[in-house]
Amino acid sequence: MEDILDEWLWQQEYWLPPGISWQDIEMEHEGHYPMPRDLLYTLPLAFGFIVFRYVFERLVALPLSRCLGVKDRIRIRAPSVPKLEAFYKQHNRQPSQSEVVALVKQCGLSQRKIQTWFRHRRNQDRPSNSKKFCEASWRFLFYLIAFTGGLGCLFHTPWLWDHRECWRGYPKQPVAQEHYWYYILELGFYWSLLLCVSVDVKRKDFKEQIIHHIATIFLIGFSYCANYVRVGTLVMLVHDSSDFLLESAKMFNYAGWRKTCDTLFVIFSLVFLVTRLVVFPGRVIHTTLVVSMDFFQPFFGYYFFNALLLVLQALHIFWAYLILRMVYKFVFLGKVERDERSDEESEVDDDEEEEEEPEEEEEECSWEQRKGAINSKLASLANNCVLNNLTNQRSMSSRLPKAR
């Protein structure tokens, strides 16, 4: 398998500048040099992250959510109707009017009952606040540790302050042990996110998140194999600097701490806009596109690496647009709209009516009582109106003879 990969995928003409081979780099430098086979360790590491996440969410995150006051909405469970359940899982979670009519004939239920069943069934699959809190707390823990550790191992490196040092001596640059583990842990974590994407909370930017995870995995993997480690560490540090702030804001949002959530969100917005729209394109992409040309001629890996960076930058612009919309509504309207947050789930992308479904469900139980109370009040009001009219007519009739 390794020989096949070396022959078809890891050809030195693809990943290294002209005139440089894998053997030249290994022979000329002592110490660890990144090799493609090192990336195989990230797959078992990803499964280790998944197991550790499961334990962390059950033993730490869930009790923490209860301490912070995270509350889950009580939702009505849909009754067991096999035909509707089969249609829900195999065809459509939000049937059209024609499909509802067909289901009426199959099940013998009214259209209203079928529509109510599908609404309850969709709400039944929506993730609880506790689940979303546990997911956000796990990401917060990793991003905080990754940013702190990354900043600690890069603070004394010359390329953190002078980006020309990223290319001095490239690609014959040995990799320090702490930078090696920084890479391996980050790649293993993003593999775990991609493997868990089917069970995690689906958000409105679900497709963009998938693209981001895939681009990040390719970026980290390729930059490691081509020894773009110095630039890669800068890219990971820039991303981790704002991610833990976003996850902490989500945690307090689920707990109902609105002021703390809004404060963290404003801080996150400032850090995100500065790091992703100023530092990342102005320093990182500039050094890979322009500064690197002073040290070697462009090759396939040069174009591939910069293409992945530009994909990430496009996603940054998209998220910055959403963030600026939220900041505008927070500053000028005094609130952040629910449907603008990236942590809002988008199970089916229901319409505005569906956004109010949880409140409607809580009211449906007492609707019959309210209906009876309203009818009794209307009846008493009508009786009062009739009595008033009768008394007015009697008084008028008693006064008419006197007037005559």
N, C-alpha and C positions, 0 to 999 in steps of 0.2 A: 504493500500500500504506500509506504514511504517513497519507494522508487518511482511509482506512478505519479505521485504528487510532485516529486522533484522534476520529473520529465515534462509534465503537462501544465502544472500550476506554478511551481516555484522556480521557473526559469529566471536566471539572473538578468537576462535582457529586459525582463518586465519590471523587476523591482529595484534594480540597482543602476546607478549611472554607468554610462559606457566606459569600458575598460576595467570595471571592478567585478570580481567574482566572490562567491561565498567563501572559497578557500583562502583568498587573499586576506579577507578580514579576520578569519579565524586564526591564521598563522601569525599575523603581525601584532596582535594584541593579546595580552594576558587578561585573565578575568572573564566574566560572563559576557557573552555576546548573544543577542536575541536570535533564536532559531524558530522556524515555523512549528516544529514539533512541541515546543513549549506550550503552545496554545491548546493542545489536547488536554492539559490539566484543568482547563477552565470548565469543561463539561461536567466532570464529577464535582467540581467546586460549586457549579450552579445548583446541582441537586442537594449539595450540603447547605447552600443558602436557603433552599426551599424548606428543608427539614428544620433548620434553625428558625426560619420565619414562622413556621407553624407553631413551634414551641413558644417563641416569643409572643406571638399574638394571643395564645391561650393563657400563658402564665403571667405576662406582664401587661400587655396592651389592654386586654379585656378588663382586668381589675382596675387599671388606670382610668379607663373610660367611665367606669361606675363612680370612681372617686371624683372625677371632674363633672359629673352630672349629665353624661350622654344618655339621652332617652330615645327609645325606639317607638315609632308610631304603631298603634294597634290596628291591624288591617284585617278585614273580613276575608276569610278563606272561601274560595269558590267551592260550591258543592260538587260532588263527584258525578260528572256526566261523561262517560267514556267517549262518546262521539265528538263532543266539543273538545275534550282533552286531546284526542287524536288530531283533530283539525288544528288545534292551537300549536302542537309540536311539529306537525308535518307540513302545514301549508302557510298559515298567516296568523300572526298574533293580534292583528287589528283588521278583521274582515270587513269587506265592502258591503254595501247595502244588498247587492245581488247575492253575495255569499251568505248573508244573514237570512235572506228569504229561503235559500236552499236548505240552510240548517234548520229553519222552522219546520219544514216538511219532514226532515229526517228525525228530529228530536221531539216534535210535538209541543214545543215551548213557544211562547210569544216572542216577538222581536225584542221587546223591552227586556225580558228576562235573559235572552241570549246576549244582548249588548251589556247588560249588567254583569253577567257571568264573565265575559271577556275582560271587562274593566277590573273586576276583582282578581281575575287570574293574572293580569299584567302587574297589578300592584303586589300580588303575592310574590312575584319573582324579583321585585325591586329590592336592592340591597338595603339593609338596615343601617342606621347611623353608627351602630357599634361596629359593623363590618367595615364601613368606610373609615372609621376612626382607627381601627387596628391596622388597616392597610397604610394609612397616612403616617401612623406612628412608626411602622417598620421602615418606610422610606426615609422618614426624618432621621431615624437612628443611623442608617447607613450613610446618608448624605452628610450628616454632621461629622461622623467619624472620618469619612473619606476626605472632606474638606480640611478638617483639622490635621489629619495625617499628611495629606498632600502638601498643605502649606508648610508643615514642619520639615518635610524632606526636600522641599524646593526652595526654602527661604535663603539658604546659603549657596545655591547654585548660581553660576554666572549668567545662564540663559534666562533666568527669571527677570533680570534687570536689563540685560543687553541681548536682544533677540538675534543679533548676528552670531552669538555664540552657539545658537542652535545648529549652525551649518559649518562652523569651523572644525575642519578635520573630518567632515561627513564623507562617506558613511562609516569610516573607521573610528567609531566611538563606542567604547565599552559602557555597559549599563551597570549602575550601582545596584546593590541588592535591594535597597528600599524602593527604588524606582521599578525594579522588576516586580516586586510584590504589589506595588501600587497599580501596575498595569493588569496583573493577573486577577486581582480582587475586583477591579472595576469591570473587566470583561466578564468574569463569572457572575457578577451581580446583574449585568444587563442580559446575559443569557437567561438567568432565572426570571427576570421580568418578562421576557419574550415567551418563556415556557408557561408562565402563569397568566398570560393575557386572556385566556378563555374563561378563567374563574375570577379574575379581578373585576372591579367595578368598571363598567363601560361608560365612558364619558363622552361629552359632545365632540371632543377632539380625538376620538378613538383612532381614526385612520391616520391622523397626523402623529399620534403616539407610536403606532406601529412603524411608520416610516422612520420616525426618530430612533426607535430601538434598533431597527435593521441597519440604518446608516451608521449609528454609533458602534455597533458590533463590527461592521466592515471597517470603519475608521480605526478603531482600536486594534483590530487584528492586523490590518495591513500596515499601519504605522509601526507596529511592533516588528513585523517581519522585515520591513524595509529600513528598520532602525531610525524611524522618525520619532524616537522615544522622547527626545527633548521637546519637540513641538507637541507631541501627544500629551505629555504631562501638563503643559500649559492649557490645552483644550479641556482636559478633564477638570483642572482646577477652576477654570472660568465657569464651567457648567455647575459644579458642586457649590459654588459660592452663593447661588441664589436658590437652588433647589430645596435646601433644608428650611429656608424661610417660608417657602410656599407650603411645604408639608406641615410646618408648625401652625401656619394660619388656617389650614384645613382642619387640623385637630381641634383648635379652639372654636372654629365655626360649628363643628358637629356637637361640641359641648355647650353651645349657646352663649359663649363669652364674646359678645358682639364687638365690644370696644377693643378687647385684646386682639381679636381677629382682624378688625379693620386697621389697627395700628401696625400689626405684622404685615398685612397686605400692602400698606403704603410703603413700608421699608423694603419689602420684596420687590415692589414695582420699581423703586429707585435703583436698587442693586441690579435687577434684571435689565432695565433699559441701559444702564451704564455699561455693564459687562457684555451684554449680547449685541448691542447696537453700536457701541463705541470701541470697547477694548477688543472684542473678538474680531471684527472686520478691520479695525485700524491697526492692530498689532499682530494678531495671529495670522489672519489671512494675508495681510500685507507681507509678512515675512516669508510665507510659503510661496506666494505668487511672484514677488518682486525680489526680495533680498536673496532668496535661494539661487537666483539666476547668476549671482556673482561668484558662486562656488562650484556649480556644475551645470551642464547642459540639460535641457528638458528631456525627459524620457517618459515611458508609459506610466510608471509609478507616480511621477510628478503630476500628470494630468488627472490620474485616478484619485489621488489624495486630495487635490484641490477641488475636484468635482464633488467629493463627499463633504468637504467643508462648506461649499456653496449651498448644498442641499440643507445642511444644518442652519446656515444663515437665512435661507428662505423660510424655514420653520420659525426661526427667531422673529422674523418680521411679521409672520402671521400671528404668533402669540403676543407680540408687542401691540398689534392692532387691537386684539381682544382686551389686553390689559389697559390700554389707554381709554377704551370705551368704558371700562369699569371705573377707572379713576375719574373720568369726566362725570359719570353719574354719582359717584361718591362725593365729589367736591361740590358740584352744582345742584344736585338733587338731594344730597344728604343721605344717600343709601346706595348699596350695591345690589343690582338686580340679580335675582336668583339664577335666571337662565343665562346670565353672562359668565358665570363662574365656570372655570374649566373642570371643577370637581363635581359638577352636576351630571348625574348619570343620564344617558340617552338610550334607554333600552329600546324604544321603538320610535323615538322622537315624536311623541304624542303632541297634539295641538294644545293650545292654551287651556282648553277645558280640562285636559288630562292633568295639567299641572296642579289643579285644585282637587284632584281625586281624593287624596287622603282626608281633606277636610270634609268632602262630601260623604265619604264612607262613615266618618264618625257621626254625621248628622242623620244618616239613613236609619239608624237604630231607633231614634226617638222621633222620627217623622210622623209616624202614625199618632203618637200622643199629641204632637204639636198640631196635627191636622184636626184632631178632635177638639182641642182647646180653641183653635181658631174658629171652627164651625160653631161652637157654643157661644163664643163672643159675638160672632156675626149674627147669630139668631137673637141673642139678647139685644143687640143693637137695633136689629130690625123691629123687634117687639117694642122697644122704646120709641122708635120712630112712628110706628103705627099708633101707639098710645098717645103720643104727643099730637098726632094729626087728629085723632078722635076727640081729645080734650079741647083742642083748638076749635074744631067744628062745633062742639057742644057750647062752648062759650060764645062763639059767634052767633049761633042760633038763639041763645038766650038773650043776646044783646039786640038782635034785629027788631023784635016787637017794641022794645023801649024806644029805639031810634025812630020807629015809625010813629 
